[in-house]
């Protein structure tokens, strides 16, 4: 049986400084890394599930190539599901 988060071992971000995803100055670089990631959809599903009850103003950083506000809007448009495609 595989762990639920085995996909993280394939993530493009794992070898980068985590601060890249939380600094306005490096936002573009973080988004570029996410956009080319093989497990972007898995990441988005995980972050939307984790942020399910988190208000827009508290969703911080870049995840799956999206800002907190973008993730909030995506979740608002797709209520009751954390499975959203990035394409």
C-alpha positions in Angstrom: 0.0 0.0 0.0 1.4 3.4 -0.9 1.1 6.5 1.3 -1.4 9.2 0.3 1.3 11.8 -0.2 3.8 9.7 -2.2 3.4 12.2 -5.0 5.4 14.7 -3.1 8.6 12.8 -3.9 8.0 13.8 -7.5 7.4 17.5 -6.8 9.5 20.1 -8.6 9.6 22.3 -5.5 11.2 19.8 -3.1 14.8 20.9 -3.9 14.1 24.7 -3.7 14.1 27.1 -0.8 10.6 27.1 0.7 10.8 30.9 1.1 10.4 31.2 -2.7 6.7 30.4 -2.3 6.1 33.1 0.3 8.0 36.1 -1.0 6.5 38.7 -3.4 9.9 39.2 -5.0 10.2 35.6 -6.0 6.5 34.9 -6.8 7.2 34.6 -10.5 9.9 32.1 -10.1 7.8 30.0 -7.7 4.9 30.0 -10.2 7.2 29.0 -13.0 8.5 26.0 -11.0 4.9 24.9 -10.2 3.6 25.3 -13.7 6.2 22.8 -14.9 5.7 20.3 -12.1 4.6 16.7 -12.9 2.4 16.5 -9.8 0.7 19.9 -9.9 -2.8 18.5 -9.9 -2.1 16.3 -6.8 -0.6 19.4 -5.1 -3.7 21.5 -5.9 -6.0 18.8 -4.6 -4.0 18.5 -1.4 -3.8 22.3 -0.8 -7.5 22.8 -1.5 -8.4 20.1 1.0 -6.0 21.6 3.6 -7.4 25.1 3.1 -11.1 24.0 2.9 -12.2 26.2 5.8 -9.5 28.8 5.5 -10.7 32.3 4.6 -9.3 34.1 1.5 -7.2 36.5 3.5 -5.4 33.6 5.4 -4.4 31.6 2.2 -0.8 32.5 1.8 2.0 31.7 -0.6 2.0 30.0 -4.0 0.8 26.4 -4.2 0.2 24.5 -7.4 1.1 27.7 -9.3 -1.7 29.7 -7.7 -1.8 32.5 -5.2 -4.0 32.1 -2.1 -6.6 34.4 -3.6 -6.7 32.3 -6.8 -7.1 29.1 -4.8 -9.9 30.6 -2.8 -11.7 31.7 -6.0 -11.2 28.2 -7.5 -12.6 26.5 -4.4 -15.5 29.0 -4.3 -16.4 28.1 -7.9 -16.2 24.4 -7.2 -17.8 24.0 -3.7 -17.6 20.6 -2.0 -14.7 19.2 -4.0 -11.0 19.4 -3.6 -10.5 17.7 -7.0 -9.9 20.4 -9.5 -7.9 20.1 -12.7 -5.2 22.6 -13.5 -5.7 22.5 -17.2 
